[in-house]
Amino acid sequence: MPTATRLVSAFAMVALAWFASDMVMQAMLAEDPDLNFGNFKLINLVIAALLGWRLLGTRIGNDYSVSVGLGLTAVAALVFWCLLAHAFIEMFKMSLDRRFDGPMEAIVHAIQLSVEYAAELLRAQILGVLMGAGIVLGMLAEFVSRHWR
């Protein structure tokens, strides 16, 4: 059932994903200006919208202290699923080039890729934005839940 809380949570998560994706892209382009990101931002936005709608938007309705934890959980889930999605997309492209001997080797490589991608997020600015946004997202969703029924 669509609610204002779900809608605002989805839009807020999409805004965070847009901003964080830009930060990650700028940081990676500073190291290697020839990178091609393809559908990087679009994939992140779709995952963010789904998580905002299903994860954050449905669990709100408690104290503000609980909503802060829910916002941080939603951001952590966003990072996890985006890393995993991009790693498996890259693994799928590499498997089409027949770079793996079997499915287990491909899956292990995808997990290794996700760990490598996670290392790109270990910058103080990116981590600060993600944590701060998680707190704000949780409180915003709780505010909307209380005032727009």
N, C-alpha and C positions, 0 to 999 in steps of 0.2 A: 504494500500500500504506500503510495507516494505521500510523504509528509514534508513539511518545510525543513525539518531537521535533516532529513536525508538529502534533500536538494542542496541546502547550504553546505552540508558536510562534503558532498560530492564536488561542488564548485570550489570550495576552499582547498580540498585536496588537489584538485586540478591546478589551481593557482600555485600551490606549493610545488607541485611537480614541474610546472613550467619554469618557475624561478630556479629551482634546484637543478633542473636539467641544463638551463643556461649557464649556471655557475660551473657545473661539471664540464660542459663543453668548452667554456672559456679556459678552464684550468688545463684541460687536455690539449687544446689547441696551442696553448703557450709552450707546451713541451714539443709537440709535433704538429706544425701548421698544415700538414698534408692529410690529416685525418678526414675520413668521410663518415658521417654519423648516420646517414640513411634515415630510417624511420625511428631513430632513437627517441626523439621527443614525443612523437605520436604514440608509441608503445607505452611510454611512461604516463602519458595523459590518460590513456584508456584504463590502465591498471589503477591509477589514482582515482578516477571516477568510480570504478567498481568498488574499490576499498572504502571510499568515502560513503558511498551509498549503502553497502552491505555491512561493513565492519563498524565504522564510526557512527553512522546515522541510526543504527538499530540498537546500540547499547547505551545511548545517552538517556538520562533521566534520574540521575543520582545527585550527590553533592558535587560541588565544583572540584574538590580534591580528587574525587574518583574520575571526573571527566578529564583532568590533567593526565592521569595515568592512561586513560583510554586514547587520548590524543597522541601521547608518546607511543603507545602500542600500535596505533594506526600508521604512524610515520615509520616505525620499525618494520611493520609488515609491508609498507610501500617500498622501502629500500630492499627488503629481502626478495619480494616478488619481481621487482624490476631487475635486480641483479641476476636472478635465476632466469628470467625471460630472455634477457640479452645473451646470457651465456648459452642457453639452449638454442637460440637462433643462430649464433655463431657456430655452435657444434653441428647443427643441421646443415649449414652451408659447407662446413668442412667435410661432413660425411658424404655430401653429394660429390665432392672431389675425391672420394675414396681414400681419405687419409687415415682411417681407422680400420683395424683388423676385425673388430667385433663391436657389438652394442655396449658391452661393459666398458671397453676402452673409451668409447665415445662419451658415455655418461660420466666416467671419472674425469675426462678432459673438460667436460662442461662444468663440473664442480670446481675444478682447478681454475677455470676461466672466471667463475663467479667470485672466487677468492681474490684473483688478480684485479678484477673490476672493483671489488670492495676496497682494495688498497688505494684506489683513486679517490675514494671518499674521505680518506683520512687526512683531511685538511681542516684546520681550525675553523675557517669561515663556513665551510660546507656543513660541518658537524654542528656548529653553533646555530646556523639557520634551520637545520632540520630539528634540532632539539627545541629551539625557541618556537618554531612553527607548530610543533606537536603540542606544546603547552597552550598556545593561542587557539589552535584548532579545537582542542577538547573543550576549552572554556567557551569558545564561540558556539559550538554545537550545543552545549548545555544551556547557554543563554537563549538560543533560538528555541530550544525544546521548552523552556519555561515560559517564553513570552509569545510564541506563535503557535498556538495549538489549533 
